[in-house]
Amino acid sequence: MTDMYRQLSGGGGGRLSFGGDEFIFVELSEEMRIQQALTIQTLARTLTAMNLPGVTDVCPSHASYMIRYIPERVNLPELLATLQGVHEEIVTGRPATINTRIVDVPVYYNDPWTREALMKFRDRHQDPGSTDIEYAARVNGFESIDELIAAHTRHPFLVTFMNFVPGNAESVQLVPRELQIEVPKYKSPRTETPSRAVGHGGAFTNIYPSAGAGGVQLLGRTPINVVDMTQTRADFRERPVLFPAGTLISFRAISEAEYFDIRAAVDADEYRVRVADIEFSVGKHLEDWETYNDELLEALR
Amino acid sequence: MMHIIMPGLQTLVQDSGRDGYYALGMPPAGALDQRSYTLGNMLVGNDPRAAGLEFAFMGPAIQFQSDTVIAVTGAEVTVLIDGEPQPMWASVPVKNGQTLSFGPMTRGSRGYIAVRGGVDVPKLSGSRSTYQTVQFGGHMGRALKPGDVLPIGTQIHSDDGHGDRIRELDPKYLPSLDASADLAVVTGLCNYRFTPESVQLFFESDFTVSHEANRTGYRLIGPALEFVERDVPFGAGSDPSNVVNLGYPLGSIQIPSGNEPICLLRDAVTGGGYVTFGTIISTDLDALAQLKTPDTVTFTSVSVTEAHAKRRHAHNELAQIAKSLKYPWVFGVERKETA
């Protein structure tokens, strides 16, 4: 077991190991960092675009990435050498540009459906006397839930990992760590969550594509669908999920009336998600994230 | 057509799985015991990726509405056609109007029914397998119910000129179906989080399969493992077994709180925030899928080179079986590149 890990050189870290006979797993570090997450998105895009023979999946995550391959179609030493080369080049290279999209996500914060669900599981919560959004506001030092909503909608989020079930995208807000909203998960998971609930756990926001179990704090609900694996709805013709990794999300607070209007339009397949193609410059983000976020949000206006 | 009279405990349309969607959060699904499933297709002369039925613990009752050929593989179970016992691991002709049913399952936990032509449900994202978690694929995304009618397709191996011959597997190729299994594990992933003593303990211990053993994973009962001390990394969560959410390879073993390892199978979540210890090699997942509570599991550490040698050995054996059955096996056709 002494050769369980291989250290990829080139600064920035990179601990490579094998996930059985079909997977390669590379962890850049044990902690979440925005710049590192952007490096991983760049790496994943580069590796995907290379169409490496025998590689079936390239899966970027928050602080690591994973590759699945068919051993019979791959020369493993060659694949590892290619991977090492790309990894080192991107980890040490100049900040890249990511061709991606920014998506407008309307959210009815503090909505009655997530409130009804979460009230059933107060015994699994750190603070049974509050609702999830009240708790999230308080532990982050906000005076009110309105302040929390203002912070959540002020700057865009970057999707850094899709996992759990198809379409579930975990995203991190493009702000320095000290400004990130951070809240513990439930002590023990709920067995029930409404579909399209917007949740936040750790430093990550996600939208539950479908109803089911879940362990993060519920902030609200969006009227828009985030997945259509059959790709029959208009917003999903090109891709079955709304937010592949690397997508930017801008959350927007809406009223109950707007929620119902949008939901009705979605049900009739008449609503079109507001999306803009963007070139996300990692360099600009690193130079002046605040001004750059405003520039990015302009694309949706 | 296949008319489902009784569905059994849980009968699902499955195939070789839906590869290439890991990055969207979708696990491959597909038959849990891929070897038994593949042999079923060989016995009836199907395309190696043709869809069949997987049943757990109790088989279905199915009336056939056309003449066809079937083969039952996997767990040891009494196979009946119109009440008459039939061999497992062999092609069996069935006449229009006859009913396939099953007696008790005596060893193993999952049986497979291959029907010549395959089960003809719509192919979604390249596969006919059922992924129940989001009701996707298979027959309406769910387990079969009484009254369901499944069409039989044309998923026959294009080079198979011996489709109507009776094929029978040489008994030396039967799976062991023992109540204990030793599984090969490649360590890696977050293994560094465990103390060296705990890693050693893991490989020296017997684990018991718990009641929570299904298509998403098998939870095992064994000794508690200990973690190396650390400062909590940003975004990881405070429990020593928490990590910043990361990808879970198929077959990986996560160990929440150091207790009760969970071996992740073909319907598992594709990632999450629990520490992963290592990964069971793909060819050993077939044996795991035939276990049930309170069967036992031990683990043996292998290198990736040894894992690939074991995989080659398993593939070579399938090629030998194909030859013995006069089935036109093409090496590696069972997996498709989709990335």
Interface residues (C-beta under 8 A of the other chain):
Chain A: M1 D3 M4 Y5 R15 S17 F18 G19 G20 D21 E22 F23 F25 E27 S29 E30 E31 M32 R33 A44 T48 N51 P53 G54 V55 T56 D57 V58 C59 P60 S61 H62 A63 S64 Y65 M66 R68 I70 P71 E72 R73 L76 F161 M162 N163 F164 V165 P166 G167 N168 E170 R177 P184 K185 G202 A203 F204 P209 S210 G212 M229 T230 P240 V241 P244 A245
Chain B: D19 G20 Y21 Y22 A23 L24 G25 M26 L124 S125 T133 V134 F136 V185 V186 T187 G188 L189 C190 N191 Y192 V199 R230 P233 F234 G235 A236 G237 S238 V243 V244 N245 L246 G247 Y248 P249 L250 G251 S252 V269 T270 G271 G272 G273 T279 I280 I281 S282 T283 S301 S303 V304 A307 H308 K310 R311 H315 F331 G332 R335 E337 T338 A339
